[in-house]
Amino acid sequence: MAVVVVSEWIDEAALARLAERHELVNDPRLFADRPRLLEALGGAEAWVVRNQSRVDAEALAAAPRLRVVGRVGVGLDNLDLAALREAGVAVSWAPGSNAASVAEYVMGALLHLWRRFEGATDHVRGGGWDRPAFMGHEALGRTLGVVGLGDIGARVARRARAFGLEVLASDPVLHDASFAVQELGARLLPVPELLERSDAVTLHVPLVPSTRGMIDADALRRMRPGALLVNTSRGGLIDEAALADALREGRLGGAALDVRAHEPPGPDDPLADAPRLLLTPHVAGITVESNTRASLHVADEILRALRGEPLRTPVG
């Protein structure tokens, strides 16, 4: 029986599946207590994380028996993959498990901003009934720019087409004959041109040196007056101070941010009190259904690794 450390919250059914066969050290807040986490890893052969546990050289040095790390989700920013390879620790993740959830979030955020639901709700609760004041915009006939036409971006594009949106896309690994481009009827453009031609822009790229701060003051100035910006990928893609300026000056119609440069943002948050802003706490990919899918998938991967079987979704 191996020791499995679970340092963040996962689905109860997945916990039960792991506990049937192995000793479980489960604390959804363990990631926040580094000394206690390192102590718990001392005897661990498997470690289950989401996006807040730092899987780095220090943690691996504290876990000499560790054989496998399971990431419940798709982002790998918190995993030092080079250190994991050097330590000989296998890594599995749950690609595709939350793609539908994120795609639905994006469409919901766009409709929320275009139709001004939040302001209208506050208005009616305050006793108002000013219908012309809350006349919003249709999605039909507008243009959506999708930066990153991978698994999630393609699902957003498919849903956008169903709403009657024209889809522009930017993705350096695709070309006009790519399956996603042809099947979704997307038009490929460089990012600067996509920004200039879109009524709304949604980001679906990883945070790497070439994408960090890609939506800066210059990029925001390229966007159409009144355009919307949605980010469900990584907060570091956007210069938040520049976005705050664009919103306060009324150059953008609104923004929806599920991810932030610092999570949670601190007291010096540049977006504090910025108008026309929908904020959520990194939950675009978290639904009851996606959490169950990802958690059970990773639990099964952990069990496979501990039985000495190959992983189905290895990283690297």
LUMDO-91631 format. One line per field, with one value per residue (C-alpha): residue number from 1; chain; x, y, z. Coordinates in Angstrom, 3 decimals. Example, Ala and Ser with C-alpha at 12.3 -4.5 7.8 and 13.67 -1.06 7.14 Angstrom:
resi: (1|2)
chain: (A|A)
east: (12.300|13.670)
north: (-4.500|-1.060)
up: (7.800|7.140)
! end
This chain:
resi: (1|2|3|4|5|6|7|8|9|10|11|12|13|14|15|16|17|18|19|20|21|22|23|24|25|26|27|28|29|30|31|32|33|34|35|36|37|38|39|40|41|42|43|44|45|46|47|48|49|50|51|52|53|54|55|56|57|58|59|60|61|62|63|64|65|66|67|68|69|70|71|72|73|74|75|76|77|78|79|80|81|82|83|84|85|86|87|88|89|90|91|92|93|94|95|96|97|98|99|100|101|102|103|104|105|106|107|108|109|110|111|112|113|114|115|116|117|118|119|120|121|122|123|124|125|126|127|128|129|130|131|132|133|134|135|136|137|138|139|140|141|142|143|144|145|146|147|148|149|150|151|152|153|154|155|156|157|158|159|160|161|162|163|164|165|166|167|168|169|170|171|172|173|174|175|176|177|178|179|180|181|182|183|184|185|186|187|188|189|190|191|192|193|194|195|196|197|198|199|200|201|202|203|204|205|206|207|208|209|210|211|212|213|214|215|216|217|218|219|220|221|222|223|224|225|226|227|228|229|230|231|232|233|234|235|236|237|238|239|240|241|242|243|244|245|246|247|248|249|250|251|252|253|254|255|256|257|258|259|260|261|262|263|264|265|266|267|268|269|270|271|272|273|274|275|276|277|278|279|280|281|282|283|284|285|286|287|288|289|290|291|292|293|294|295|296|297|298|299|300|301|302|303|304|305|306|307|308|309|310|311|312|313|314|315|316)
chain: (A|A|A|A|A|A|A|A|A|A|A|A|A|A|A|A|A|A|A|A|A|A|A|A|A|A|A|A|A|A|A|A|A|A|A|A|A|A|A|A|A|A|A|A|A|A|A|A|A|A|A|A|A|A|A|A|A|A|A|A|A|A|A|A|A|A|A|A|A|A|A|A|A|A|A|A|A|A|A|A|A|A|A|A|A|A|A|A|A|A|A|A|A|A|A|A|A|A|A|A|A|A|A|A|A|A|A|A|A|A|A|A|A|A|A|A|A|A|A|A|A|A|A|A|A|A|A|A|A|A|A|A|A|A|A|A|A|A|A|A|A|A|A|A|A|A|A|A|A|A|A|A|A|A|A|A|A|A|A|A|A|A|A|A|A|A|A|A|A|A|A|A|A|A|A|A|A|A|A|A|A|A|A|A|A|A|A|A|A|A|A|A|A|A|A|A|A|A|A|A|A|A|A|A|A|A|A|A|A|A|A|A|A|A|A|A|A|A|A|A|A|A|A|A|A|A|A|A|A|A|A|A|A|A|A|A|A|A|A|A|A|A|A|A|A|A|A|A|A|A|A|A|A|A|A|A|A|A|A|A|A|A|A|A|A|A|A|A|A|A|A|A|A|A|A|A|A|A|A|A|A|A|A|A|A|A|A|A|A|A|A|A|A|A|A|A|A|A|A|A|A|A|A|A|A|A|A|A|A|A|A|A|A|A|A|A)
east: (0.000|1.498|1.038|-0.836|-0.737|-3.620|-2.706|-5.731|-9.440|-10.656|-13.885|-15.025|-15.499|-11.870|-10.709|-12.722|-11.223|-7.699|-8.461|-9.738|-6.237|-3.747|-3.099|-4.430|-3.069|-5.806|-5.957|-7.380|-5.334|-2.068|-0.572|-0.751|1.336|4.686|6.515|3.661|3.393|7.097|6.782|3.793|5.700|8.457|6.799|4.670|4.824|2.122|1.051|-2.208|-2.291|-4.326|-2.736|-1.700|0.758|4.336|5.902|9.534|13.014|12.529|9.361|10.977|13.990|11.582|9.887|12.571|9.987|7.774|6.914|4.100|2.400|-1.181|-2.371|-6.151|-6.588|-4.577|-2.254|1.305|2.670|3.109|5.098|8.870|8.919|12.712|13.119|10.510|12.310|15.631|14.069|12.508|8.994|6.196|3.532|-0.028|-2.701|-6.301|-6.332|-9.771|-11.509|-12.596|-12.605|-16.403|-16.692|-14.272|-15.932|-19.345|-17.896|-16.539|-19.897|-21.668|-19.246|-19.711|-23.496|-23.309|-21.276|-23.132|-26.561|-25.547|-27.167|-25.413|-26.236|-29.816|-30.228|-28.949|-31.231|-34.389|-33.507|-33.234|-36.779|-35.979|-37.573|-35.713|-35.801|-33.970|-31.107|-30.272|-30.652|-27.684|-26.141|-26.705|-23.933|-25.385|-23.242|-20.363|-16.781|-14.970|-11.183|-9.873|-6.200|-5.143|-7.292|-6.421|-8.841|-10.576|-10.297|-11.855|-14.772|-15.315|-15.228|-17.836|-20.198|-19.583|-20.566|-23.810|-24.563|-23.978|-20.549|-17.831|-14.661|-11.133|-8.253|-4.541|-2.415|1.228|0.979|-2.044|-2.435|-5.373|-5.548|-5.600|-8.605|-9.803|-9.547|-11.473|-14.100|-14.842|-14.721|-12.216|-10.046|-6.401|-4.790|-1.758|-2.647|-2.362|-4.784|-7.132|-7.284|-8.155|-10.958|-12.692|-15.682|-14.538|-11.261|-10.803|-7.396|-6.552|-2.758|-0.259|1.833|5.324|7.947|6.526|2.968|3.644|2.150|0.978|-2.090|-0.254|-1.108|-0.282|-2.424|-5.324|-5.078|-5.382|-8.718|-11.931|-13.645|-16.201|-14.641|-14.703|-11.762|-12.066|-9.198|-9.614|-6.012|-3.378|-3.366|0.171|-1.007|-2.452|-0.885|-3.522|-2.620|-3.004|-6.335|-7.545|-6.680|-8.532|-11.642|-11.636|-11.148|-14.070|-12.003|-13.183|-16.761|-15.808|-13.639|-14.126|-11.162|-11.200|-7.438|-5.161|-1.455|-1.603|-4.218|-5.859|-5.025|-3.638|-4.612|-2.692|-4.844|-4.666|-8.151|-9.833|-13.004|-12.422|-15.792|-17.395|-15.447|-16.611|-14.324|-14.391|-11.900|-10.304|-13.457|-14.019|-12.914|-14.490|-17.972|-19.366|-19.036|-15.510|-14.236|-15.571|-14.042|-10.622|-10.461|-11.463|-9.109|-6.136|-7.067|-7.061|-3.719|-2.226|-3.491|-2.052|1.357|1.416|0.613|3.570|1.405|2.021|0.119|-2.582|-1.952|1.696|3.268|6.467)
north: (0.000|3.304|6.762|9.195|12.885|15.064|18.693|20.395|19.663|16.994|15.088|12.853|9.848|10.119|10.311|7.197|5.354|6.137|5.328|1.862|0.789|3.131|5.239|8.732|11.985|14.399|18.077|20.580|23.374|21.485|23.438|26.605|25.171|24.487|22.982|20.575|19.715|18.870|16.714|14.861|14.215|12.424|9.022|9.727|7.643|9.675|13.315|14.799|18.555|21.211|24.592|25.937|23.290|24.167|21.013|22.086|20.858|21.580|19.483|16.649|16.633|16.167|13.230|10.590|7.853|9.846|7.992|9.962|13.384|13.762|17.202|17.576|19.957|21.066|23.946|22.972|26.323|25.098|22.008|22.159|19.607|19.643|18.858|16.113|14.518|14.699|13.047|10.338|11.189|10.526|13.189|12.793|15.387|15.550|17.138|17.914|17.323|20.948|22.173|22.259|24.104|26.825|27.193|27.629|30.173|32.266|32.383|33.155|35.984|37.514|37.433|38.807|41.803|42.460|42.220|44.052|41.491|42.533|46.228|45.441|43.142|45.811|48.365|46.252|45.283|48.988|49.527|50.676|49.648|51.707|49.428|51.704|52.191|48.485|47.851|45.608|44.117|40.897|38.409|37.782|39.284|40.268|39.046|36.971|36.749|33.501|33.656|30.005|27.561|24.454|22.161|24.898|27.623|25.333|24.563|28.277|28.853|26.138|27.655|31.147|30.053|28.680|32.179|33.679|35.144|35.330|33.696|34.975|33.016|33.333|30.267|29.861|26.080|26.153|27.024|27.481|23.731|22.740|20.691|23.130|26.088|24.399|22.666|25.766|28.219|30.364|32.915|32.909|36.288|37.607|38.746|42.514|42.268|40.003|42.607|45.342|43.358|41.732|42.872|40.510|38.693|35.536|34.167|30.461|30.230|29.003|31.422|31.211|33.921|34.737|35.230|36.911|40.399|39.912|42.062|45.237|48.905|48.777|45.678|47.263|50.391|48.183|46.783|48.250|50.888|49.073|45.632|42.943|40.958|37.551|35.716|32.186|31.086|32.716|36.145|36.949|37.272|40.727|43.960|44.562|48.217|48.921|47.092|49.150|52.330|51.127|50.324|53.535|55.610|53.823|52.504|48.924|47.770|45.426|42.527|39.180|37.822|34.398|34.414|37.069|37.861|37.278|34.924|36.198|39.809|41.864|45.241|47.017|45.394|47.708|46.593|47.511|49.484|49.321|49.543|47.055|44.182|40.632|38.869|35.223|33.270|30.917|28.831|28.817|25.203|24.134|22.686|19.725|17.665|18.712|18.304|14.766|13.921|15.342|13.962|10.433|10.461|11.483|9.010|6.226|7.424|7.378|3.830|2.742|4.188|2.571|-0.775|-0.251|0.266|2.984|6.249|7.043|10.801|11.357|14.810|15.070)
up: (0.000|-1.115|0.383|-1.868|-0.923|-2.155|-1.481|-3.084|-3.394|-5.804|-6.343|-3.466|-5.747|-6.843|-3.232|-2.420|-5.397|-4.210|-0.567|-1.500|-2.475|-0.817|2.252|1.633|3.073|2.002|2.919|0.403|2.037|2.361|-0.566|1.549|4.426|2.779|5.796|6.497|2.789|2.559|5.661|4.196|0.974|2.868|2.485|-0.584|-3.743|-5.488|-5.315|-6.628|-7.295|-9.043|-9.872|-6.472|-5.267|-6.291|-7.671|-7.759|-6.905|-3.202|-3.054|-5.016|-2.707|0.202|-1.560|-2.257|-2.857|-5.224|-8.425|-10.008|-9.913|-11.132|-12.224|-11.961|-14.872|-17.886|-16.954|-16.066|-14.861|-11.283|-12.309|-12.825|-15.616|-15.939|-12.238|-12.488|-15.427|-13.605|-10.560|-12.712|-11.554|-14.058|-14.621|-15.813|-16.451|-17.663|-21.135|-22.519|-19.215|-18.786|-22.392|-22.701|-19.382|-20.494|-23.889|-22.269|-19.839|-22.713|-24.478|-21.218|-20.450|-23.901|-23.606|-20.062|-21.245|-24.478|-22.811|-19.598|-17.302|-14.096|-14.346|-15.302|-12.301|-9.888|-11.552|-11.143|-7.577|-6.836|-8.056|-11.579|-14.879|-17.474|-20.519|-23.015|-20.544|-20.697|-24.390|-25.197|-28.314|-30.246|-30.904|-34.366|-37.098|-34.832|-35.121|-32.507|-32.510|-31.017|-30.063|-29.917|-31.891|-29.897|-28.080|-26.083|-28.711|-31.320|-29.026|-28.461|-32.212|-32.819|-30.248|-31.588|-35.083|-33.675|-32.338|-35.771|-35.065|-37.687|-36.335|-36.819|-35.343|-34.707|-34.052|-35.152|-35.583|-37.929|-41.597|-43.958|-44.672|-40.980|-39.912|-37.245|-39.615|-42.409|-40.289|-38.207|-41.072|-39.208|-40.959|-39.843|-39.181|-37.292|-33.772|-34.503|-37.425|-35.455|-32.689|-35.172|-36.838|-33.842|-31.798|-29.044|-28.384|-26.317|-25.265|-25.329|-25.285|-22.677|-20.628|-22.138|-22.734|-26.169|-24.850|-21.498|-21.625|-25.222|-24.532|-23.572|-24.030|-27.739|-28.294|-26.420|-28.568|-31.652|-30.486|-31.830|-29.692|-27.550|-28.097|-25.410|-24.020|-22.334|-20.643|-19.287|-19.914|-17.693|-16.078|-17.195|-20.797|-20.046|-18.791|-16.135|-15.545|-19.263|-19.291|-16.328|-18.229|-21.342|-19.308|-17.289|-20.443|-22.100|-25.012|-24.393|-24.029|-21.216|-20.124|-18.425|-16.465|-14.871|-14.314|-12.865|-12.796|-9.035|-7.612|-5.551|-6.476|-3.593|-2.180|-4.952|-7.652|-10.699|-11.761|-8.483|-9.264|-13.034|-14.839|-17.232|-15.720|-14.992|-12.501|-11.411|-9.253|-11.835|-12.247|-16.016|-16.230|-12.967|-13.147|-11.246|-14.402|-15.368|-11.808|-11.704|-15.107|-14.280|-10.745|-11.714|-14.681|-12.537|-9.784|-12.357|-13.710|-10.199|-9.666|-13.015|-12.177|-8.761|-10.395|-12.712|-15.791|-18.430|-18.115|-20.648|-20.618|-19.693|-19.834|-21.851)
! end
